[in-house]
Amino acid sequence: AGSRLQHEYVPSAHLSAACTCLAWAPPGGRPPPDKDGPQRKKRKSEAAEVDKQLDILAIGTAVGSILLYSTVKGELQSKLVGGHDNRVNCVRWHQDNCCLYSCSEDKHIVEWNTQTCKVKCKWKGDNSSVSSLCISPDGKMLLSAGRTIKLWDLETKEVYRHFTGHATSVSSLMFTTVKPMNENKPFDGITGLYFLSGAIHDRLLSVWYIRSDRKEKNAVMSFTVTDEPTFIDLTVSEVKEEPVKLAVVCRDGQLHLFEHILNGYCKKPLTSNCTIQIATPGNDGDSTPKPVPILAAAFCTDKQSLLLVYGNTLQPIIERVSLNTSESHICLIRDVQKALALKTDVAVTKVKTPVVNSDTKVLVPGIPGHSGAVKTLSLGKEKKKSKRKPGEPEDSIEERLGALDIDVSKVKTPGGLPQTDSFAVLLVQGLESNDADILNKVLTTRKETLIKNTVARMPIHAVIPLLHELTKRLQGNPYSASQMVRWLKFVFTLHASYLSTLPDLIPQLGMLYQLMESRVKTLQKLSRLHGRLFLLVTQVAASETVQDVTEINQTAKLVYEDESSEEEGSDDEMIADKDSDENWEEDEEKEEQSDEQDMTVEKEVNGDSDLEPENESEEE
């Protein structure tokens, strides 16, 4: 009555699973219409005293779960999960037992037992999403709607009747009559009843009639409104001659009231008996009155007055208005600003400032796990500290880190040498920013173990960009190509399993294959040429060394001659032996020289003279 907020509940998962629909459980477990009928016996599990007060609220969420919240206890009573795997569009309680029906974007309707929190039954309600539900007055039938409307028999879960429905998804369904108009025939609980439906982006509300035969599927009458209906309330006609009163709130903030006796077919759409709008007085300061949107409306129990909800959704104003339908258009003037100002004053006082204790430790952002003591705020000093005089030098980063008591030495890497993990980080940064300097620094490294560790520690997502970069560099000069081959070798050995899972691996590595094939094609010819050149070069070198050597004078420097002929013979042999020995040693020296020259020539031909010996085999 005072339009104050009485209760507020925010589900823990309100960001990931937003609330999409709500429904109040019938009070005390009894159907609301039959107030004079016999009260059924309460189960032991239910509370001993009968509460007229509404308590349990079923809340559907965007992820498919349903929350049952007790407003009396102010806590979540239970959670229904496992029924839907998509957004819940509508929840409806059965009148006289602990049964809840829900429909969802996943095309299914679920019947829940709210005491065991389990799915009683689940069936497919439509080919598209089911957006709205309504239970018949006797509780034996269920209306469901996506775009077409279906009437289900709840015992057999079979479609009893089909209706054409709307072009867009239906947003509201409700029965308008409890008893049929002609009381001659026996009443089976459903035949002869009327129900109403409204859809999004549709300015017509349709009324449908449930017949005993299946012939007619179209609406019997329709109500026209100015914009898409957002909230509908009606008084159910219980007696034959009693008209149905309908209050429809539209998206444009107007309220339309209809009053009509439902008695068969009507071709023309019916217009509203009365339209209600609310506006500001527009006197002080602002001369033009502004419209105030009506958010919802509901009939009071006497059916002669309305509760209007208007203003903004965060702080709505609720007002009771008695109906005077003699005028076709009513504009109520309400000063919303004053009402809101009163409420905001009350709200502001509720703000509390947290008290900070001097012993409290607060985590400082930046370095994880580091805590620094919070200084108690003395505002005057704080302001003086923060403002630096123009003459003063600015604190260095080292000093600031010292103020945060972080060990600066730990931050720097020992010896300034790049670690393997830092190499992997550098490589990823270089690939992402396409920075040639960083990539050159990393990719020109020669240590096999460093390359292997870097490739092993790099993240999976960087493998393909690295391959593209290596392919690009392989097309460059042969020296850098020999470096890149090492990286390629480790990428393929360490990440083979990941690469084999990629569906588009062949086009990704196409350029690399072509490069390798084009390089390998000429290998055979080159090796033959290398062999021939090697033979030629060694022969040329050998002949040159032979020409360069000066001829040795073979004549003896000294000759001893003895008288005896026998001794003469042996001496000659000795001299010959000596000569031949000397010649032998000289020949060996010559051959060694020529071999060394051959080697140097061969290296020059291969272009290996600059390379380290370990690169020779790979280059060949």
Disulfide bonds with the S-S distance in Angstrom:
none
